[in-house]
Amino acid sequence: MRFLLRFLSLLFLVAATIAGVLDSIQSVASETVVVMPFGAAIFSVNPDILAAAETYSLAHLPPYVWNGFAEWLLLQPAFAVFLSLSFLFWVLAYKREPAAGRFTA
């Protein structure tokens, strides 16, 4: 299970890096700060996924979940959302060292 969480953390870290590089390239090219929203990044990968997520969310969750949280999340910068998800999965996969050390019985 930890391997899967670490792998997802790596994938989200790669996505955050790619989104950050694309934002920096566009910012340098246009000479203004350009930040791609998370919704636009998801839409560029698969246009149907946002409609499917909205349909699923409205069918199985209260409407304020999609109207409040999901719409707010879709407007945030893509690199920040991907970086936050990477950190979340890394924290879930983290295993603490024993307090007594490595060589305890």
VMD Tcl script that draws the C-alpha trace (Angstrom):
set ca {
  {0.00 0.00 0.00}
  {2.83 2.39 0.84}
  {4.40 1.71 -2.54}
  {1.20 2.79 -4.31}
  {0.94 5.96 -2.22}
  {4.58 6.82 -2.87}
  {4.12 6.19 -6.58}
  {1.06 8.48 -6.66}
  {3.07 11.08 -4.77}
  {5.80 10.84 -7.41}
  {3.28 11.20 -10.25}
  {1.72 14.29 -8.68}
  {5.19 15.75 -8.08}
  {6.05 15.24 -11.75}
  {2.74 16.85 -12.76}
  {3.46 19.83 -10.46}
  {6.90 20.23 -11.97}
  {5.54 20.11 -15.51}
  {2.79 22.61 -14.67}
  {5.33 24.93 -13.04}
  {7.66 24.76 -16.04}
  {4.80 25.46 -18.46}
  {3.67 28.41 -16.34}
  {7.19 29.83 -16.21}
  {7.68 29.44 -19.98}
  {4.37 31.19 -20.68}
  {5.19 33.92 -18.16}
  {8.54 34.63 -19.78}
  {7.04 34.59 -23.27}
  {4.21 36.99 -22.43}
  {6.25 39.15 -19.99}
  {3.47 38.88 -17.39}
  {2.74 36.30 -14.72}
  {0.68 33.46 -16.22}
  {-0.68 30.73 -13.98}
  {-2.74 27.84 -15.37}
  {-5.77 26.95 -13.22}
  {-6.21 23.35 -12.14}
  {-9.45 23.04 -14.10}
  {-7.73 24.07 -17.33}
  {-4.93 21.57 -16.73}
  {-7.39 18.73 -16.18}
  {-9.49 19.84 -19.16}
  {-6.43 19.84 -21.43}
  {-5.69 16.21 -20.50}
  {-9.25 14.87 -20.79}
  {-12.21 17.19 -21.54}
  {-14.84 14.66 -20.43}
  {-13.44 14.10 -16.93}
  {-14.80 17.36 -15.49}
  {-18.34 16.60 -16.67}
  {-18.09 13.05 -15.31}
  {-16.78 14.31 -11.96}
  {-19.58 16.86 -11.71}
  {-22.23 14.26 -12.55}
  {-20.82 11.79 -10.02}
  {-20.47 14.45 -7.34}
  {-23.99 15.79 -7.75}
  {-25.45 12.27 -7.78}
  {-23.64 10.95 -4.69}
  {-22.76 14.00 -2.59}
  {-24.61 17.10 -1.42}
  {-24.63 19.91 -4.01}
  {-22.52 22.25 -1.87}
  {-19.56 19.88 -2.23}
  {-19.34 20.51 -5.98}
  {-20.55 24.11 -5.87}
  {-18.31 25.10 -3.01}
  {-15.17 23.03 -2.77}
  {-14.73 21.59 -6.26}
  {-15.31 24.87 -8.10}
  {-12.89 26.61 -5.72}
  {-10.31 23.87 -6.30}
  {-10.63 24.09 -10.08}
  {-9.71 27.79 -9.96}
  {-6.49 27.28 -7.97}
  {-3.08 27.16 -9.71}
  {-2.39 23.71 -11.13}
  {1.15 23.47 -9.78}
  {-0.06 24.24 -6.24}
  {-2.84 21.64 -6.34}
  {-0.55 18.96 -7.75}
  {2.15 19.81 -5.22}
  {-0.38 19.64 -2.36}
  {-1.63 16.26 -3.55}
  {1.94 15.01 -3.82}
  {2.65 16.09 -0.26}
  {-0.58 14.52 1.00}
  {0.21 11.13 -0.54}
  {3.79 11.33 0.72}
  {2.55 11.99 4.28}
  {0.13 9.07 4.03}
  {2.98 6.75 2.94}
  {5.49 7.99 5.51}
  {6.77 5.43 8.00}
  {8.39 6.69 11.18}
  {11.61 5.24 12.46}
  {11.30 3.34 15.75}
  {11.98 5.54 18.76}
  {14.64 3.17 20.11}
  {16.58 2.97 16.83}
  {17.27 0.46 14.08}
  {18.99 -2.24 16.12}
  {16.44 -2.94 18.82}
  {14.97 -6.35 19.41}
}
mol new
graphics top color blue
foreach p $ca { graphics top sphere $p radius 0.5 }
foreach p [lrange $ca 0 end-1] q [lrange $ca 1 end] { graphics top cylinder $p $q radius 0.2 }
display resetview
